[in-house]
Amino acid sequence: MCLCIDCGIDTAPKDDRRRRGARTSEWYMVHDRVWAAAGMPPMSMFETKDFLCIGCLEARLGRRLNPDDFTDASINQPDRWSSPRLNARLVGQ
Ligand SMILES: [Zn+2]
């Protein structure tokens, strides 16, 4: 479980991994400058406890995310478990 600290949505629901979820998974990594611009501490895949969903990150930034905001991490591949809006941002939609 990984709750968005702004809205409380679970960004990594187990049901999505079992392919029966509502596809709300938003597990991604953005560049430090993007995270910092949102007022967040440096991101680490293993230590980050504070997480934001796509909607709340965009609200903090005041703009829509685009592919350049995401790192080359393997978790940043659009996949069938991720939320439609995360998949869309990863490919520039
Ligand atoms: Zn949120």
PDB file of the backbone (N, CA, C, O) and the ligand in Angstrom, with CONECT records:
HET     ZN  A 101       1
ATOM      1  N   MET A   1       0.844  -1.191   0.000  1.00  0.00           N
ATOM      2  CA  MET A   1       0.000   0.000   0.000  1.00  0.00           C
ATOM      3  C   MET A   1       0.878   1.240   0.000  1.00  0.00           C
ATOM      4  O   MET A   1       1.869   1.316   0.727  1.00  0.00           O
ATOM      5  N   CYS A   2       0.517   2.178  -0.796  1.00  0.00           N
ATOM      6  CA  CYS A   2       1.309   3.395  -0.914  1.00  0.00           C
ATOM      7  C   CYS A   2       0.338   4.548  -1.143  1.00  0.00           C
ATOM      8  O   CYS A   2      -0.109   4.798  -2.263  1.00  0.00           O
ATOM      9  N   LEU A   3       0.031   5.234  -0.066  1.00  0.00           N
ATOM     10  CA  LEU A   3      -1.030   6.231  -0.132  1.00  0.00           C
ATOM     11  C   LEU A   3      -0.532   7.600  -0.572  1.00  0.00           C
ATOM     12  O   LEU A   3       0.521   8.065  -0.135  1.00  0.00           O
ATOM     13  N   CYS A   4      -1.294   8.225  -1.428  1.00  0.00           N
ATOM     14  CA  CYS A   4      -1.015   9.613  -1.805  1.00  0.00           C
ATOM     15  C   CYS A   4      -1.181  10.478  -0.561  1.00  0.00           C
ATOM     16  O   CYS A   4      -2.208  10.409   0.113  1.00  0.00           O
ATOM     17  N   ILE A   5      -0.173  11.293  -0.254  1.00  0.00           N
ATOM     18  CA  ILE A   5      -0.241  12.068   0.980  1.00  0.00           C
ATOM     19  C   ILE A   5      -1.222  13.231   0.873  1.00  0.00           C
ATOM     20  O   ILE A   5      -1.577  13.831   1.888  1.00  0.00           O
ATOM     21  N   ASP A   6      -1.664  13.557  -0.334  1.00  0.00           N
ATOM     22  CA  ASP A   6      -2.616  14.661  -0.481  1.00  0.00           C
ATOM     23  C   ASP A   6      -4.077  14.194  -0.489  1.00  0.00           C
ATOM     24  O   ASP A   6      -4.924  14.803   0.164  1.00  0.00           O
ATOM     25  N   CYS A   7      -4.372  13.123  -1.220  1.00  0.00           N
ATOM     26  CA  CYS A   7      -5.780  12.709  -1.325  1.00  0.00           C
ATOM     27  C   CYS A   7      -6.046  11.349  -0.699  1.00  0.00           C
ATOM     28  O   CYS A   7      -7.203  10.970  -0.516  1.00  0.00           O
ATOM     29  N   GLY A   8      -4.985  10.606  -0.368  1.00  0.00           N
ATOM     30  CA  GLY A   8      -5.184   9.341   0.338  1.00  0.00           C
ATOM     31  C   GLY A   8      -5.485   8.143  -0.543  1.00  0.00           C
ATOM     32  O   GLY A   8      -5.733   7.054  -0.027  1.00  0.00           O
ATOM     33  N   ILE A   9      -5.470   8.313  -1.861  1.00  0.00           N
ATOM     34  CA  ILE A   9      -5.724   7.178  -2.751  1.00  0.00           C
ATOM     35  C   ILE A   9      -4.560   6.196  -2.643  1.00  0.00           C
ATOM     36  O   ILE A   9      -3.408   6.601  -2.487  1.00  0.00           O
ATOM     37  N   ASP A  10      -4.867   4.913  -2.726  1.00  0.00           N
ATOM     38  CA  ASP A  10      -3.822   3.887  -2.717  1.00  0.00           C
ATOM     39  C   ASP A  10      -3.251   3.796  -4.128  1.00  0.00           C
ATOM     40  O   ASP A  10      -3.947   3.401  -5.063  1.00  0.00           O
ATOM     41  N   THR A  11      -1.983   4.163  -4.274  1.00  0.00           N
ATOM     42  CA  THR A  11      -1.387   4.199  -5.614  1.00  0.00           C
ATOM     43  C   THR A  11      -0.784   2.855  -6.023  1.00  0.00           C
ATOM     44  O   THR A  11      -0.265   2.718  -7.130  1.00  0.00           O
ATOM     45  N   ALA A  12      -0.851   1.867  -5.134  1.00  0.00           N
ATOM     46  CA  ALA A  12      -0.337   0.546  -5.483  1.00  0.00           C
ATOM     47  C   ALA A  12      -1.237  -0.542  -4.906  1.00  0.00           C
ATOM     48  O   ALA A  12      -0.778  -1.379  -4.128  1.00  0.00           O
ATOM     49  N   PRO A  13      -2.502  -0.535  -5.278  1.00  0.00           N
ATOM     50  CA  PRO A  13      -3.427  -1.532  -4.716  1.00  0.00           C
ATOM     51  C   PRO A  13      -3.089  -2.938  -5.181  1.00  0.00           C
ATOM     52  O   PRO A  13      -2.822  -3.167  -6.360  1.00  0.00           O
ATOM     53  N   LYS A  14      -3.104  -3.868  -4.252  1.00  0.00           N
ATOM     54  CA  LYS A  14      -2.767  -5.256  -4.592  1.00  0.00           C
ATOM     55  C   LYS A  14      -3.736  -5.822  -5.625  1.00  0.00           C
ATOM     56  O   LYS A  14      -3.346  -6.647  -6.451  1.00  0.00           O
ATOM     57  N   ASP A  15      -4.971  -5.396  -5.586  1.00  0.00           N
ATOM     58  CA  ASP A  15      -5.942  -5.934  -6.537  1.00  0.00           C
ATOM     59  C   ASP A  15      -5.541  -5.687  -7.980  1.00  0.00           C
ATOM     60  O   ASP A  15      -5.836  -6.501  -8.855  1.00  0.00           O
ATOM     61  N   ASP A  16      -4.868  -4.564  -8.237  1.00  0.00           N
ATOM     62  CA  ASP A  16      -4.445  -4.306  -9.605  1.00  0.00           C
ATOM     63  C   ASP A  16      -3.417  -5.338 -10.054  1.00  0.00           C
ATOM     64  O   ASP A  16      -3.415  -5.767 -11.208  1.00  0.00           O
ATOM     65  N   ARG A  17      -2.548  -5.729  -9.133  1.00  0.00           N
ATOM     66  CA  ARG A  17      -1.543  -6.732  -9.480  1.00  0.00           C
ATOM     67  C   ARG A  17      -2.174  -8.105  -9.705  1.00  0.00           C
ATOM     68  O   ARG A  17      -1.605  -8.959 -10.384  1.00  0.00           O
ATOM     69  N   ARG A  18      -3.334  -8.299  -9.136  1.00  0.00           N
ATOM     70  CA  ARG A  18      -4.042  -9.572  -9.363  1.00  0.00           C
ATOM     71  C   ARG A  18      -4.978  -9.452 -10.560  1.00  0.00           C
ATOM     72  O   ARG A  18      -5.787 -10.338 -10.834  1.00  0.00           O
ATOM     73  N   ARG A  19      -4.847  -8.354 -11.250  1.00  0.00           N
ATOM     74  CA  ARG A  19      -5.606  -8.117 -12.485  1.00  0.00           C
ATOM     75  C   ARG A  19      -7.112  -8.069 -12.259  1.00  0.00           C
ATOM     76  O   ARG A  19      -7.882  -8.378 -13.169  1.00  0.00           O
ATOM     77  N   ARG A  20      -7.527  -7.699 -11.097  1.00  0.00           N
ATOM     78  CA  ARG A  20      -8.965  -7.559 -10.901  1.00  0.00           C
ATOM     79  C   ARG A  20      -9.274  -6.218 -10.253  1.00  0.00           C
ATOM     80  O   ARG A  20     -10.382  -5.979  -9.774  1.00  0.00           O
ATOM     81  N   GLY A  21      -8.290  -5.369 -10.251  1.00  0.00           N
ATOM     82  CA  GLY A  21      -8.488  -4.083  -9.620  1.00  0.00           C
ATOM     83  C   GLY A  21      -9.129  -3.072 -10.556  1.00  0.00           C
ATOM     84  O   GLY A  21      -9.519  -3.387 -11.680  1.00  0.00           O
ATOM     85  N   ALA A  22      -9.223  -1.868 -10.062  1.00  0.00           N
ATOM     86  CA  ALA A  22      -9.859  -0.801 -10.818  1.00  0.00           C
ATOM     87  C   ALA A  22      -8.851  -0.017 -11.662  1.00  0.00           C
ATOM     88  O   ALA A  22      -9.180   1.023 -12.231  1.00  0.00           O
ATOM     89  N   ARG A  23      -7.642  -0.522 -11.731  1.00  0.00           N
ATOM     90  CA  ARG A  23      -6.571   0.154 -12.466  1.00  0.00           C
ATOM     91  C   ARG A  23      -6.361   1.573 -11.943  1.00  0.00           C
ATOM     92  O   ARG A  23      -6.486   2.556 -12.674  1.00  0.00           O
ATOM     93  N   THR A  24      -6.039   1.643 -10.661  1.00  0.00           N
ATOM     94  CA  THR A  24      -5.694   2.936 -10.082  1.00  0.00           C
ATOM     95  C   THR A  24      -4.207   3.000  -9.758  1.00  0.00           C
ATOM     96  O   THR A  24      -3.753   3.990  -9.183  1.00  0.00           O
ATOM     97  N   SER A  25      -3.446   1.985 -10.105  1.00  0.00           N
ATOM     98  CA  SER A  25      -2.023   1.963  -9.774  1.00  0.00           C
ATOM     99  C   SER A  25      -1.291   3.133 -10.417  1.00  0.00           C
ATOM    100  O   SER A  25      -1.385   3.370 -11.622  1.00  0.00           O
ATOM    101  N   GLU A  26      -0.558   3.857  -9.573  1.00  0.00           N
ATOM    102  CA  GLU A  26       0.267   4.951 -10.093  1.00  0.00           C
ATOM    103  C   GLU A  26       1.609   4.877  -9.404  1.00  0.00           C
ATOM    104  O   GLU A  26       1.870   5.584  -8.431  1.00  0.00           O
ATOM    105  N   TRP A  27       2.438   4.026  -9.917  1.00  0.00           N
ATOM    106  CA  TRP A  27       3.748   3.770  -9.357  1.00  0.00           C
ATOM    107  C   TRP A  27       4.750   4.187 -10.408  1.00  0.00           C
ATOM    108  O   TRP A  27       4.861   3.542 -11.451  1.00  0.00           O
ATOM    109  N   TYR A  28       5.486   5.262 -10.150  1.00  0.00           N
ATOM    110  CA  TYR A  28       6.303   5.874 -11.180  1.00  0.00           C
ATOM    111  C   TYR A  28       7.446   6.611 -10.496  1.00  0.00           C
ATOM    112  O   TYR A  28       7.435   6.780  -9.277  1.00  0.00           O
ATOM    113  N   MET A  29       8.419   7.044 -11.265  1.00  0.00           N
ATOM    114  CA  MET A  29       9.478   7.902 -10.746  1.00  0.00           C
ATOM    115  C   MET A  29       9.640   9.098 -11.672  1.00  0.00           C
ATOM    116  O   MET A  29       9.728   8.955 -12.892  1.00  0.00           O
ATOM    117  N   VAL A  30       9.678  10.279 -11.066  1.00  0.00           N
ATOM    118  CA  VAL A  30       9.951  11.481 -11.844  1.00  0.00           C
ATOM    119  C   VAL A  30      11.320  12.012 -11.459  1.00  0.00           C
ATOM    120  O   VAL A  30      11.881  11.613 -10.438  1.00  0.00           O
ATOM    121  N   HIS A  31      11.857  12.905 -12.265  1.00  0.00           N
ATOM    122  CA  HIS A  31      13.150  13.499 -11.961  1.00  0.00           C
ATOM    123  C   HIS A  31      13.064  14.309 -10.666  1.00  0.00           C
ATOM    124  O   HIS A  31      12.013  14.843 -10.312  1.00  0.00           O
ATOM    125  N   ASP A  32      14.198  14.383  -9.976  1.00  0.00           N
ATOM    126  CA  ASP A  32      14.236  15.112  -8.702  1.00  0.00           C
ATOM    127  C   ASP A  32      13.738  16.544  -8.836  1.00  0.00           C
ATOM    128  O   ASP A  32      13.079  17.063  -7.935  1.00  0.00           O
ATOM    129  N   ARG A  33      14.054  17.184  -9.962  1.00  0.00           N
ATOM    130  CA  ARG A  33      13.640  18.588 -10.126  1.00  0.00           C
ATOM    131  C   ARG A  33      12.119  18.706 -10.163  1.00  0.00           C
ATOM    132  O   ARG A  33      11.553  19.697  -9.702  1.00  0.00           O
ATOM    133  N   VAL A  34      11.464  17.690 -10.714  1.00  0.00           N
ATOM    134  CA  VAL A  34      10.000  17.707 -10.771  1.00  0.00           C
ATOM    135  C   VAL A  34       9.425  17.490  -9.377  1.00  0.00           C
ATOM    136  O   VAL A  34       8.495  18.174  -8.949  1.00  0.00           O
ATOM    137  N   TRP A  35      10.008  16.517  -8.684  1.00  0.00           N
ATOM    138  CA  TRP A  35       9.567  16.211  -7.312  1.00  0.00           C
ATOM    139  C   TRP A  35       9.801  17.419  -6.417  1.00  0.00           C
ATOM    140  O   TRP A  35       8.948  17.773  -5.603  1.00  0.00           O
ATOM    141  N   ALA A  36      10.960  18.047  -6.570  1.00  0.00           N
ATOM    142  CA  ALA A  36      11.292  19.217  -5.753  1.00  0.00           C
ATOM    143  C   ALA A  36      10.345  20.378  -6.047  1.00  0.00           C
ATOM    144  O   ALA A  36       9.948  21.116  -5.145  1.00  0.00           O
ATOM    145  N   ALA A  37       9.996  20.526  -7.306  1.00  0.00           N
ATOM    146  CA  ALA A  37       9.086  21.615  -7.682  1.00  0.00           C
ATOM    147  C   ALA A  37       7.717  21.433  -7.043  1.00  0.00           C
ATOM    148  O   ALA A  37       6.964  22.391  -6.867  1.00  0.00           O
ATOM    149  N   ALA A  38       7.408  20.182  -6.698  1.00  0.00           N
ATOM    150  CA  ALA A  38       6.136  19.889  -6.040  1.00  0.00           C
ATOM    151  C   ALA A  38       6.272  19.991  -4.524  1.00  0.00           C
ATOM    152  O   ALA A  38       5.325  19.714  -3.788  1.00  0.00           O
ATOM    153  N   GLY A  39       7.479  20.398  -4.056  1.00  0.00           N
ATOM    154  CA  GLY A  39       7.686  20.555  -2.622  1.00  0.00           C
ATOM    155  C   GLY A  39       7.975  19.259  -1.897  1.00  0.00           C
ATOM    156  O   GLY A  39       7.784  19.158  -0.685  1.00  0.00           O
ATOM    157  N   MET A  40       8.450  18.239  -2.660  1.00  0.00           N
ATOM    158  CA  MET A  40       8.717  16.929  -2.071  1.00  0.00           C
ATOM    159  C   MET A  40      10.213  16.717  -1.882  1.00  0.00           C
ATOM    160  O   MET A  40      11.015  17.266  -2.637  1.00  0.00           O
ATOM    161  N   PRO A  41      10.601  15.917  -0.870  1.00  0.00           N
ATOM    162  CA  PRO A  41      12.014  15.591  -0.662  1.00  0.00           C
ATOM    163  C   PRO A  41      12.507  14.664  -1.772  1.00  0.00           C
ATOM    164  O   PRO A  41      11.689  14.058  -2.465  1.00  0.00           O
ATOM    165  N   PRO A  42      13.823  14.539  -1.958  1.00  0.00           N
ATOM    166  CA  PRO A  42      14.371  13.686  -3.014  1.00  0.00           C
ATOM    167  C   PRO A  42      13.752  12.288  -2.985  1.00  0.00           C
ATOM    168  O   PRO A  42      13.530  11.713  -1.919  1.00  0.00           O
ATOM    169  N   MET A  43      13.483  11.762  -4.166  1.00  0.00           N
ATOM    170  CA  MET A  43      12.786  10.491  -4.300  1.00  0.00           C
ATOM    171  C   MET A  43      13.766   9.333  -4.334  1.00  0.00           C
ATOM    172  O   MET A  43      14.806   9.400  -4.989  1.00  0.00           O
ATOM    173  N   SER A  44      13.423   8.276  -3.624  1.00  0.00           N
ATOM    174  CA  SER A  44      14.210   7.057  -3.691  1.00  0.00           C
ATOM    175  C   SER A  44      13.260   5.881  -3.776  1.00  0.00           C
ATOM    176  O   SER A  44      12.297   5.796  -3.013  1.00  0.00           O
ATOM    177  N   MET A  45      13.525   4.987  -4.690  1.00  0.00           N
ATOM    178  CA  MET A  45      12.607   3.874  -4.883  1.00  0.00           C
ATOM    179  C   MET A  45      12.470   3.037  -3.615  1.00  0.00           C
ATOM    180  O   MET A  45      11.434   2.415  -3.381  1.00  0.00           O
ATOM    181  N   PHE A  46      13.530   3.026  -2.795  1.00  0.00           N
ATOM    182  CA  PHE A  46      13.517   2.147  -1.628  1.00  0.00           C
ATOM    183  C   PHE A  46      13.189   2.869  -0.333  1.00  0.00           C
ATOM    184  O   PHE A  46      12.805   2.230   0.646  1.00  0.00           O
ATOM    185  N   GLU A  47      13.331   4.161  -0.308  1.00  0.00           N
ATOM    186  CA  GLU A  47      13.146   4.878   0.948  1.00  0.00           C
ATOM    187  C   GLU A  47      11.962   5.825   0.938  1.00  0.00           C
ATOM    188  O   GLU A  47      11.530   6.294   1.990  1.00  0.00           O
ATOM    189  N   THR A  48      11.441   6.106  -0.234  1.00  0.00           N
ATOM    190  CA  THR A  48      10.361   7.071  -0.293  1.00  0.00           C
ATOM    191  C   THR A  48       9.118   6.558   0.425  1.00  0.00           C
ATOM    192  O   THR A  48       8.585   5.499   0.094  1.00  0.00           O
ATOM    193  N   LYS A  49       8.680   7.307   1.388  1.00  0.00           N
ATOM    194  CA  LYS A  49       7.450   6.948   2.095  1.00  0.00           C
ATOM    195  C   LYS A  49       6.318   7.875   1.678  1.00  0.00           C
ATOM    196  O   LYS A  49       5.149   7.488   1.678  1.00  0.00           O
ATOM    197  N   ASP A  50       6.677   9.090   1.325  1.00  0.00           N
ATOM    198  CA  ASP A  50       5.667  10.049   0.918  1.00  0.00           C
ATOM    199  C   ASP A  50       5.483   9.967  -0.589  1.00  0.00           C
ATOM    200  O   ASP A  50       6.434  10.092  -1.360  1.00  0.00           O
ATOM    201  N   PHE A  51       4.268   9.761  -0.975  1.00  0.00           N
ATOM    202  CA  PHE A  51       4.010   9.577  -2.392  1.00  0.00           C
ATOM    203  C   PHE A  51       2.829  10.431  -2.817  1.00  0.00           C
ATOM    204  O   PHE A  51       1.955  10.759  -2.015  1.00  0.00           O
ATOM    205  N   LEU A  52       2.822  10.781  -4.081  1.00  0.00           N
ATOM    206  CA  LEU A  52       1.706  11.558  -4.639  1.00  0.00           C
ATOM    207  C   LEU A  52       1.134  10.805  -5.835  1.00  0.00           C
ATOM    208  O   LEU A  52       1.871  10.198  -6.612  1.00  0.00           O
ATOM    209  N   CYS A  53      -0.168  10.852  -5.970  1.00  0.00           N
ATOM    210  CA  CYS A  53      -0.772  10.303  -7.179  1.00  0.00           C
ATOM    211  C   CYS A  53      -0.550  11.311  -8.310  1.00  0.00           C
ATOM    212  O   CYS A  53      -0.146  12.449  -8.070  1.00  0.00           O
ATOM    213  N   ILE A  54      -0.812  10.887  -9.516  1.00  0.00           N
ATOM    214  CA  ILE A  54      -0.597  11.762 -10.667  1.00  0.00           C
ATOM    215  C   ILE A  54      -1.415  13.055 -10.554  1.00  0.00           C
ATOM    216  O   ILE A  54      -0.916  14.147 -10.829  1.00  0.00           O
ATOM    217  N   GLY A  55      -2.652  12.912 -10.152  1.00  0.00           N
ATOM    218  CA  GLY A  55      -3.526  14.083 -10.067  1.00  0.00           C
ATOM    219  C   GLY A  55      -3.020  15.106  -9.068  1.00  0.00           C
ATOM    220  O   GLY A  55      -3.044  16.305  -9.345  1.00  0.00           O
ATOM    221  N   CYS A  56      -2.561  14.650  -7.910  1.00  0.00           N
ATOM    222  CA  CYS A  56      -2.090  15.584  -6.881  1.00  0.00           C
ATOM    223  C   CYS A  56      -0.725  16.163  -7.242  1.00  0.00           C
ATOM    224  O   CYS A  56      -0.444  17.321  -6.934  1.00  0.00           O
ATOM    225  N   LEU A  57       0.120  15.374  -7.887  1.00  0.00           N
ATOM    226  CA  LEU A  57       1.404  15.915  -8.338  1.00  0.00           C
ATOM    227  C   LEU A  57       1.166  17.016  -9.368  1.00  0.00           C
ATOM    228  O   LEU A  57       1.798  18.071  -9.311  1.00  0.00           O
ATOM    229  N   GLU A  58       0.270  16.776 -10.294  1.00  0.00           N
ATOM    230  CA  GLU A  58      -0.026  17.795 -11.301  1.00  0.00           C
ATOM    231  C   GLU A  58      -0.661  19.030 -10.668  1.00  0.00           C
ATOM    232  O   GLU A  58      -0.420  20.154 -11.108  1.00  0.00           O
ATOM    233  N   ALA A  59      -1.468  18.816  -9.639  1.00  0.00           N
ATOM    234  CA  ALA A  59      -2.095  19.958  -8.958  1.00  0.00           C
ATOM    235  C   ALA A  59      -1.024  20.808  -8.285  1.00  0.00           C
ATOM    236  O   ALA A  59      -1.083  22.037  -8.324  1.00  0.00           O
ATOM    237  N   ARG A  60      -0.044  20.150  -7.668  1.00  0.00           N
ATOM    238  CA  ARG A  60       1.033  20.895  -7.012  1.00  0.00           C
ATOM    239  C   ARG A  60       1.895  21.633  -8.026  1.00  0.00           C
ATOM    240  O   ARG A  60       2.341  22.751  -7.770  1.00  0.00           O
ATOM    241  N   LEU A  61       2.129  21.009  -9.176  1.00  0.00           N
ATOM    242  CA  LEU A  61       2.962  21.635 -10.200  1.00  0.00           C
ATOM    243  C   LEU A  61       2.197  22.706 -10.967  1.00  0.00           C
ATOM    244  O   LEU A  61       2.790  23.637 -11.513  1.00  0.00           O
ATOM    245  N   GLY A  62       0.896  22.568 -11.000  1.00  0.00           N
ATOM    246  CA  GLY A  62       0.077  23.505 -11.756  1.00  0.00           C
ATOM    247  C   GLY A  62       0.154  23.274 -13.248  1.00  0.00           C
ATOM    248  O   GLY A  62      -0.117  24.175 -14.042  1.00  0.00           O
ATOM    249  N   ARG A  63       0.523  22.069 -13.625  1.00  0.00           N
ATOM    250  CA  ARG A  63       0.585  21.731 -15.052  1.00  0.00           C
ATOM    251  C   ARG A  63       0.472  20.221 -15.217  1.00  0.00           C
ATOM    252  O   ARG A  63       0.547  19.459 -14.253  1.00  0.00           O
ATOM    253  N   ARG A  64       0.291  19.818 -16.458  1.00  0.00           N
ATOM    254  CA  ARG A  64       0.199  18.398 -16.785  1.00  0.00           C
ATOM    255  C   ARG A  64       1.599  17.813 -16.931  1.00  0.00           C
ATOM    256  O   ARG A  64       2.500  18.469 -17.454  1.00  0.00           O
ATOM    257  N   LEU A  65       1.780  16.576 -16.467  1.00  0.00           N
ATOM    258  CA  LEU A  65       3.074  15.911 -16.624  1.00  0.00           C
ATOM    259  C   LEU A  65       3.287  15.525 -18.081  1.00  0.00           C
ATOM    260  O   LEU A  65       2.328  15.338 -18.830  1.00  0.00           O
ATOM    261  N   ASN A  66       4.549  15.406 -18.479  1.00  0.00           N
ATOM    262  CA  ASN A  66       4.860  14.945 -19.828  1.00  0.00           C
ATOM    263  C   ASN A  66       6.008  13.931 -19.744  1.00  0.00           C
ATOM    264  O   ASN A  66       6.633  13.801 -18.692  1.00  0.00           O
ATOM    265  N   PRO A  67       6.287  13.225 -20.820  1.00  0.00           N
ATOM    266  CA  PRO A  67       7.289  12.144 -20.769  1.00  0.00           C
ATOM    267  C   PRO A  67       8.647  12.594 -20.241  1.00  0.00           C
ATOM    268  O   PRO A  67       9.344  11.797 -19.613  1.00  0.00           O
ATOM    269  N   ASP A  68       9.049  13.850 -20.473  1.00  0.00           N
ATOM    270  CA  ASP A  68      10.342  14.323 -19.998  1.00  0.00           C
ATOM    271  C   ASP A  68      10.426  14.392 -18.475  1.00  0.00           C
ATOM    272  O   ASP A  68      11.522  14.419 -17.916  1.00  0.00           O
ATOM    273  N   ASP A  69       9.296  14.421 -17.813  1.00  0.00           N
ATOM    274  CA  ASP A  69       9.296  14.497 -16.355  1.00  0.00           C
ATOM    275  C   ASP A  69       9.664  13.165 -15.709  1.00  0.00           C
ATOM    276  O   ASP A  69      10.086  13.137 -14.553  1.00  0.00           O
ATOM    277  N   PHE A  70       9.509  12.072 -16.433  1.00  0.00           N
ATOM    278  CA  PHE A  70       9.741  10.746 -15.876  1.00  0.00           C
ATOM    279  C   PHE A  70      11.179  10.290 -16.130  1.00  0.00           C
ATOM    280  O   PHE A  70      11.775  10.629 -17.153  1.00  0.00           O
ATOM    281  N   THR A  71      11.727   9.520 -15.191  1.00  0.00           N
ATOM    282  CA  THR A  71      13.084   9.000 -15.345  1.00  0.00           C
ATOM    283  C   THR A  71      13.063   7.799 -16.293  1.00  0.00           C
ATOM    284  O   THR A  71      12.008   7.391 -16.778  1.00  0.00           O
ATOM    285  N   ASP A  72      14.248   7.245 -16.546  1.00  0.00           N
ATOM    286  CA  ASP A  72      14.350   6.060 -17.407  1.00  0.00           C
ATOM    287  C   ASP A  72      14.082   4.769 -16.641  1.00  0.00           C
ATOM    288  O   ASP A  72      14.265   3.682 -17.188  1.00  0.00           O
ATOM    289  N   ALA A  73      13.653   4.872 -15.389  1.00  0.00           N
ATOM    290  CA  ALA A  73      13.418   3.678 -14.579  1.00  0.00           C
ATOM    291  C   ALA A  73      12.442   2.725 -15.266  1.00  0.00           C
ATOM    292  O   ALA A  73      11.506   3.140 -15.950  1.00  0.00           O
ATOM    293  N   SER A  74      12.693   1.444 -15.059  1.00  0.00           N
ATOM    294  CA  SER A  74      11.863   0.443 -15.730  1.00  0.00           C
ATOM    295  C   SER A  74      10.408   0.510 -15.291  1.00  0.00           C
ATOM    296  O   SER A  74       9.512   0.081 -16.018  1.00  0.00           O
ATOM    297  N   ILE A  75      10.177   1.046 -14.106  1.00  0.00           N
ATOM    298  CA  ILE A  75       8.777   1.127 -13.668  1.00  0.00           C
ATOM    299  C   ILE A  75       7.997   2.167 -14.467  1.00  0.00           C
ATOM    300  O   ILE A  75       6.771   2.231 -14.379  1.00  0.00           O
ATOM    301  N   ASN A  76       8.700   2.971 -15.238  1.00  0.00           N
ATOM    302  CA  ASN A  76       8.014   3.996 -16.030  1.00  0.00           C
ATOM    303  C   ASN A  76       7.583   3.502 -17.404  1.00  0.00           C
ATOM    304  O   ASN A  76       7.499   4.281 -18.353  1.00  0.00           O
ATOM    305  N   GLN A  77       7.316   2.225 -17.503  1.00  0.00           N
ATOM    306  CA  GLN A  77       6.762   1.691 -18.744  1.00  0.00           C
ATOM    307  C   GLN A  77       5.247   1.648 -18.603  1.00  0.00           C
ATOM    308  O   GLN A  77       4.728   1.173 -17.593  1.00  0.00           O
ATOM    309  N   PRO A  78       4.535   2.142 -19.615  1.00  0.00           N
ATOM    310  CA  PRO A  78       3.068   2.000 -19.535  1.00  0.00           C
ATOM    311  C   PRO A  78       2.728   0.510 -19.403  1.00  0.00           C
ATOM    312  O   PRO A  78       3.290  -0.317 -20.120  1.00  0.00           O
ATOM    313  N   ASP A  79       1.843   0.177 -18.520  1.00  0.00           N
ATOM    314  CA  ASP A  79       1.457  -1.233 -18.425  1.00  0.00           C
ATOM    315  C   ASP A  79      -0.029  -1.366 -18.127  1.00  0.00           C
ATOM    316  O   ASP A  79      -0.728  -0.388 -17.863  1.00  0.00           O
ATOM    317  N   ARG A  80      -0.473  -2.579 -18.177  1.00  0.00           N
ATOM    318  CA  ARG A  80      -1.922  -2.829 -18.107  1.00  0.00           C
ATOM    319  C   ARG A  80      -2.483  -2.655 -16.710  1.00  0.00           C
ATOM    320  O   ARG A  80      -3.699  -2.643 -16.522  1.00  0.00           O
ATOM    321  N   TRP A  81      -1.602  -2.521 -15.731  1.00  0.00           N
ATOM    322  CA  TRP A  81      -2.102  -2.327 -14.377  1.00  0.00           C
ATOM    323  C   TRP A  81      -2.229  -0.854 -14.019  1.00  0.00           C
ATOM    324  O   TRP A  81      -3.007  -0.476 -13.143  1.00  0.00           O
ATOM    325  N   SER A  82      -1.466  -0.045 -14.700  1.00  0.00           N
ATOM    326  CA  SER A  82      -1.427   1.363 -14.321  1.00  0.00           C
ATOM    327  C   SER A  82      -2.721   2.075 -14.693  1.00  0.00           C
ATOM    328  O   SER A  82      -3.483   1.633 -15.553  1.00  0.00           O
ATOM    329  N   SER A  83      -2.936   3.196 -14.008  1.00  0.00           N
ATOM    330  CA  SER A  83      -4.137   3.966 -14.294  1.00  0.00           C
ATOM    331  C   SER A  83      -4.051   4.523 -15.714  1.00  0.00           C
ATOM    332  O   SER A  83      -2.958   4.789 -16.214  1.00  0.00           O
ATOM    333  N   PRO A  84      -5.184   4.696 -16.351  1.00  0.00           N
ATOM    334  CA  PRO A  84      -5.183   5.269 -17.704  1.00  0.00           C
ATOM    335  C   PRO A  84      -4.476   6.623 -17.759  1.00  0.00           C
ATOM    336  O   PRO A  84      -3.789   6.917 -18.737  1.00  0.00           O
ATOM    337  N   ARG A  85      -4.634   7.455 -16.721  1.00  0.00           N
ATOM    338  CA  ARG A  85      -3.993   8.779 -16.805  1.00  0.00           C
ATOM    339  C   ARG A  85      -2.478   8.682 -16.679  1.00  0.00           C
ATOM    340  O   ARG A  85      -1.765   9.469 -17.303  1.00  0.00           O
ATOM    341  N   LEU A  86      -1.962   7.730 -15.882  1.00  0.00           N
ATOM    342  CA  LEU A  86      -0.503   7.570 -15.815  1.00  0.00           C
ATOM    343  C   LEU A  86       0.026   7.082 -17.161  1.00  0.00           C
ATOM    344  O   LEU A  86       0.995   7.626 -17.689  1.00  0.00           O
ATOM    345  N   ASN A  87      -0.614   6.058 -17.709  1.00  0.00           N
ATOM    346  CA  ASN A  87      -0.172   5.565 -19.028  1.00  0.00           C
ATOM    347  C   ASN A  87      -0.198   6.680 -20.062  1.00  0.00           C
ATOM    348  O   ASN A  87       0.693   6.767 -20.906  1.00  0.00           O
ATOM    349  N   ALA A  88      -1.206   7.526 -20.002  1.00  0.00           N
ATOM    350  CA  ALA A  88      -1.319   8.614 -20.976  1.00  0.00           C
ATOM    351  C   ALA A  88      -0.166   9.612 -20.817  1.00  0.00           C
ATOM    352  O   ALA A  88       0.402  10.061 -21.812  1.00  0.00           O
ATOM    353  N   ARG A  89       0.180   9.960 -19.579  1.00  0.00           N
ATOM    354  CA  ARG A  89       1.266  10.926 -19.355  1.00  0.00           C
ATOM    355  C   ARG A  89       2.605  10.375 -19.811  1.00  0.00           C
ATOM    356  O   ARG A  89       3.453  11.113 -20.313  1.00  0.00           O
ATOM    357  N   LEU A  90       2.792   9.061 -19.634  1.00  0.00           N
ATOM    358  CA  LEU A  90       4.063   8.440 -20.015  1.00  0.00           C
ATOM    359  C   LEU A  90       4.305   8.526 -21.516  1.00  0.00           C
ATOM    360  O   LEU A  90       5.453   8.526 -21.963  1.00  0.00           O
ATOM    361  N   VAL A  91       3.248   8.599 -22.283  1.00  0.00           N
ATOM    362  CA  VAL A  91       3.411   8.675 -23.727  1.00  0.00           C
ATOM    363  C   VAL A  91       3.051  10.054 -24.278  1.00  0.00           C
ATOM    364  O   VAL A  91       2.938  10.239 -25.490  1.00  0.00           O
ATOM    365  N   GLY A  92       2.872  11.017 -23.377  1.00  0.00           N
ATOM    366  CA  GLY A  92       2.662  12.392 -23.826  1.00  0.00           C
ATOM    367  C   GLY A  92       1.241  12.747 -24.191  1.00  0.00           C
ATOM    368  O   GLY A  92       1.008  13.554 -25.091  1.00  0.00           O
ATOM    369  N   GLN A  93       0.296  12.154 -23.504  1.00  0.00           N
ATOM    370  CA  GLN A  93      -1.112  12.482 -23.771  1.00  0.00           C
ATOM    371  C   GLN A  93      -1.748  13.111 -22.540  1.00  0.00           C
ATOM    372  O   GLN A  93      -2.929  13.458 -22.564  1.00  0.00           O
TER     373      GLN A  93
HETATM  374 ZN    ZN A 101      -3.590  12.206  -4.738  1.00  0.00          ZN2+
END
